[in-house]
Amino acid sequence: MQMWQQIKPIFELMEQALIFNRVENNIMEIRRVRFGMVKVCTTFLLANAQHISLIKEENTLQTDTYLSNPDE
């Protein structure tokens, strides 16, 4: 780590790559949680003899709110 810190441009690139990777991981984790919530809601609706169509579910998963990054 000390060797990389002595070469500033390379260290800064590595640091930026690490930050980018963390942000992407956070975004994917948020989407996984949201997807799980949609599945729980679907299961709940089916248990209560209601139905959500596949088209409606697909539209829900493609909305800007679902795909957005809340940190922006």
N, C-alpha and C positions, 0 to 999 in steps of 0.2 A: 504494500500500500504506500509506503514511503517513497519507493522508486517512482510510482505513478504520480504522486503528488509533486515530485520534482519536475516533471514534464507537464506544465500547466495546460497546454491545449488538449492533450490527450486526456488528462484528468477531468477537465471540464466536459469533454465529450462523453466520457464514461458516466459522469454524474448526471448529465442530461438524459442519457439513455436509461439510467436507473430510475429517474423521476418519471420519464415517459412510461416505462414498464409498470411502475406502481399505479399510475393514473389509469392505464388500460386495464389492469387487474381489478381496480376498484369499480370501474364502469361495468366490467363483465360480472362481477359479484352482485352489483345492484340489479342487473338484468336477470341474473339467475334467481334472485329473491323475488323479483316481480313476477317472473314466469311461474315460480312455485305458488305465489299468491293467486294467480289466475287459475292454476290447477286446483287449488284448495276451494276456490269459489265455484268452479265447475263441479267438483265432487259434491259440495254442499247443495248446489241447485239440483243435481240429479237425485240426491237423497231426499229432497223435498218435492220430488216429482215435477220439477221444472226442467227446462231444457235451454241450453245455449248452443246456437248453431255453430258449426265449424267456421263458417264465413265470419260470423260476429266475433268469434274467438281470434281468428286471424287478423281481423281489423283492429281488435284491441291490442294485439302484440305489435302492430305496425304503426300505432299512433305516435305522434311526436313526443308526447309525455312519457311513453314507455321507453322510447329510444333515446331520450335526452339524457344529458349528463347533468345531474343536479349541482355539480360544483362550478358549472360555467356561469 
